[in-house]
């Protein structure tokens, strides 16, 4: 990008209202993960629900004022996605340089993730939201009809496992501290470590189930985190495992609240 383009991007990053809106994306992400964790714990006690983003969005939409909150969430997710796109162009506002090629690639990947979140949230805000588990199972069933489609599913499963593994590594190595500004308390460190490890484990489980679904030709198993959580609950001591998974994902959500306030933008 030319110098004038960089100047425009930098000036946009300096807009405080835009930054607050982008930080709101972290807050909304945290709220949804707390709800997912809550639903997982409810499942442990025999109650119904979908422990994934669609389940959390549906629960939020059902509350008084829920639709309004969802529209606010759409704006926040879009703002955070646009912020990541700017980071891919000129680097982080808090950095003196534009960042490495890897940093830019991560920013683009995160932008895609938050745009996907915005699209899903928009569906529930307009009343047209769908169960992501059923959607994923439907896509998987169509892909399983051909050898190439099965290969695509295996690649997707490996990518999800890789992302989950990265979350676990980031938690164990305390790499998430690089995302925060200033010195962090021991409570924040433990929150990040536990939350990232739990979220990563859930993603690894979801990725493994995609592979199992292909091997068993069972699309229902390739339906995301909800399937992984429910599979966990079906194991010996499943109730305890579900509670631990729910609490862990909820802690990841609480860490996102910290990120909303202290993230290096």
C-alpha positions in Angstrom: 0.0 0.0 0.0 1.2 3.5 -0.8 2.1 6.1 1.9 -1.2 8.0 1.6 -3.1 4.7 2.0 -1.1 3.9 5.2 -1.8 7.4 6.5 -5.5 6.9 6.1 -5.4 3.5 7.8 -3.4 4.8 10.7 -5.8 7.7 11.1 -8.8 5.3 11.2 -7.0 3.3 13.9 -6.6 6.5 15.9 -10.4 6.9 16.0 -11.3 6.2 19.6 -15.0 5.3 18.8 -13.8 2.7 16.3 -11.4 1.2 18.8 -14.1 1.0 21.5 -16.4 -0.7 19.0 -13.7 -3.2 18.1 -13.0 -3.9 21.8 -16.7 -4.6 22.0 -16.2 -7.5 19.7 -14.0 -9.2 22.3 -16.6 -8.5 25.0 -19.4 -10.1 22.9 -17.1 -13.1 22.1 -16.6 -13.5 25.8 -20.3 -13.4 26.5 -21.0 -16.1 24.0 -18.3 -18.3 25.4 -19.7 -17.9 28.9 -23.1 -18.9 27.6 -21.6 -21.9 25.8 -19.9 -23.0 29.1 -23.2 -22.5 31.0 -25.1 -24.6 28.4 -22.4 -27.4 28.7 -22.9 -27.4 32.5 -26.7 -27.6 32.0 -26.1 -30.6 29.7 -24.2 -32.3 32.6 -27.4 -32.2 34.6 -29.6 -33.6 31.9 -31.0 -30.4 30.5 -31.2 -29.7 26.7 -29.3 -27.2 24.7 -26.6 -26.8 22.1 -23.2 -26.0 23.5 -21.9 -24.0 20.6 -22.2 -20.5 19.2 -25.7 -21.0 17.7 -27.0 -22.3 21.0 -25.5 -19.2 22.8 -27.0 -16.9 20.2 -30.4 -18.5 20.4 -30.3 -18.2 24.2 -29.4 -14.6 24.0 -32.1 -13.9 21.4 -34.7 -15.4 23.7 -34.0 -12.9 26.5 -35.9 -9.6 26.9 -34.1 -7.1 24.6 -32.1 -10.0 23.1 -32.6 -9.0 19.5 -31.3 -5.5 20.2 -28.3 -6.9 22.0 -27.6 -9.1 18.9 -27.7 -6.1 16.6 -25.1 -4.5 18.8 -23.1 -7.7 18.7 -23.2 -7.6 14.9 -21.7 -4.1 14.8 -19.0 -5.1 17.4 -18.0 -8.2 15.4 -17.8 -6.2 12.1 -15.8 -3.5 13.8 -13.3 -6.0 15.2 -13.0 -7.7 11.8 -12.3 -4.4 10.1 -9.7 -3.6 12.8 -8.0 -6.9 12.0 -8.0 -6.0 8.3 -6.3 -2.7 9.2 -3.7 -4.6 11.2 -3.0 -6.8 8.2 -2.4 -3.6 6.2 -0.4 -1.4 8.6 0.2 -3.5 11.7 -1.0 -3.0 15.3 -1.6 0.5 16.4 0.6 -0.2 19.5 3.5 -1.4 17.4 6.2 0.8 15.9 6.4 -1.4 12.8 4.0 -3.1 10.4 4.6 -6.6 11.8 5.8 -9.7 10.2 4.1 -11.6 7.3 2.9 -14.2 9.9 1.3 -11.4 12.0 -0.5 -10.1 8.9 -1.7 -13.6 8.0 -3.0 -14.1 11.5 -4.8 -10.8 11.3 -6.5 -11.8 8.1 -7.5 -15.2 9.5 -9.0 -13.5 12.6 -10.9 -11.0 10.3 -12.5 -13.9 8.5 -13.4 -15.5 11.9 -15.1 -12.3 13.2 -16.9 -11.7 9.9 -18.3 -15.3 10.2 -19.4 -14.5 13.8 -21.0 -11.3 12.5 -22.9 -13.2 9.8 -24.1 -15.9 12.3 -25.2 -13.2 14.8 -27.0 -11.3 12.0 -29.0 -14.5 11.3 -30.3 -14.7 14.9 -30.9 -10.9 15.1 -33.2 -11.1 12.0 -34.9 -14.3 13.2 -33.4 -16.5 10.5 -30.6 -18.1 12.6 -30.1 -21.9 12.3 -28.6 -24.6 14.4 -24.9 -24.6 13.3 -24.7 -28.3 14.3 -27.4 -29.3 11.8 -25.8 -27.0 9.2 -22.4 -28.6 9.7 -23.8 -32.1 9.5 -25.7 -31.2 6.3 -22.6 -29.8 4.7 -20.6 -32.9 5.8 -23.2 -35.3 4.4 -22.9 -33.6 1.0 -19.1 -33.7 1.1 -19.1 -37.3 2.0 -20.8 -38.2 -1.2 -17.5 -38.0 -3.1 -13.9 -39.0 -2.4 -12.8 -35.4 -2.9 -15.4 -34.2 -0.5 -14.1 -36.6 2.2 -10.6 -35.3 1.6 -11.8 -31.8 2.1 -13.4 -32.8 5.4 -10.2 -34.5 6.6 -8.3 -31.3 5.8 -10.8 -29.2 7.7 -10.6 -31.6 10.6 -6.8 -31.3 10.7 -7.0 -27.5 10.5 -9.4 -27.4 13.5 -7.1 -29.7 15.4 -4.2 -27.4 14.6 -6.1 -24.4 15.8 -7.1 -26.2 18.9 -3.5 -27.3 19.5 -2.4 -23.7 19.0 -4.9 -22.6 21.7 -3.5 -25.1 24.1 0.1 -24.1 23.4 -0.8 -20.4 23.8 -2.4 -21.2 27.1 0.4 -23.4 28.5 3.2 -21.1 27.3 1.4 -18.0 28.4 1.7 -16.6 24.9 -1.6 -14.8 25.3 0.2 -12.3 27.6 1.7 -10.8 24.4 -1.8 -9.7 23.4 -2.3 -7.7 26.6 -0.8 -4.3 27.5 0.8 -3.7 30.9 1.6 -6.1 33.7 -1.1 -8.8 34.5 -2.1 -10.1 37.8 -1.7 -13.8 38.7 -5.5 -14.2 38.4 -5.5 -13.0 34.8 -2.6 -15.3 34.0 -4.4 -18.4 35.4 -7.6 -17.3 33.7 -5.9 -17.2 30.3 -4.0 -20.4 30.8 -7.1 -22.4 31.8 -9.4 -20.8 29.3 -7.1 -21.2 26.3 -6.4 -24.8 27.3 -10.1 -25.7 27.7 -11.1 -24.0 24.5 -8.3 -25.6 22.6 -9.3 -29.1 23.9 -12.8 -28.5 22.7 -11.6 -27.6 19.3 -9.2 -30.6 19.1 -12.2 -32.8 20.1 -14.3 -31.3 17.3 -11.5 -31.8 14.8 -11.0 -35.4 15.8 -14.8 -36.0 15.4 -14.7 -34.7 11.8 -12.1 -37.5 11.1 -14.3 -40.1 12.9 -17.3 -38.9 10.9 -15.5 -39.5 7.6 -14.3 -42.9 8.7 -17.7 -44.0 9.9 -19.6 -42.1 7.2 -21.7 -40.5 10.0 -22.2 -36.7 9.3 -23.8 -36.1 12.7 -20.4 -36.5 14.3 -19.0 -33.6 12.2 -21.2 -30.9 13.8 -18.7 -28.9 15.7 -18.0 -28.1 19.4 -21.5 -29.1 20.5 -20.9 -32.7 19.2 -17.5 -32.8 20.9 -19.0 -31.7 24.2 -21.8 -34.1 24.0 -19.5 -36.9 23.1 -17.4 -36.1 26.1 -20.6 -36.3 28.2 -21.3 -39.8 27.0 -18.0 -41.1 28.3 -17.4 -42.7 31.8 -17.6 -39.9 34.4 -19.2 -37.8 31.6 -21.0 -35.5 34.0 -17.7 -34.5 35.7 -16.0 -34.1 32.3 -18.9 -31.9 31.0 -18.8 -29.7 34.0 -15.0 -29.3 33.7 -15.4 -28.5 30.0 -18.2 -26.0 30.6 -16.3 -24.2 33.3 -13.1 -24.1 31.2 -14.9 -22.6 28.2 -16.6 -20.2 30.5 -13.2 -19.1 31.8 -12.1 -18.5 28.3 -15.1 -16.2 28.0 -14.1 -14.3 31.1 -10.6 -13.9 29.7 -12.1 -12.3 26.6 -13.6 -9.7 28.9 -10.1 -8.9 30.1 -9.0 -8.8 26.4 -11.8 -6.3 25.7 -10.2 -3.9 28.2 -6.5 -4.6 28.0 -5.8 -5.9 24.5 -3.0 -4.3 22.6 -4.9 -2.9 19.6 
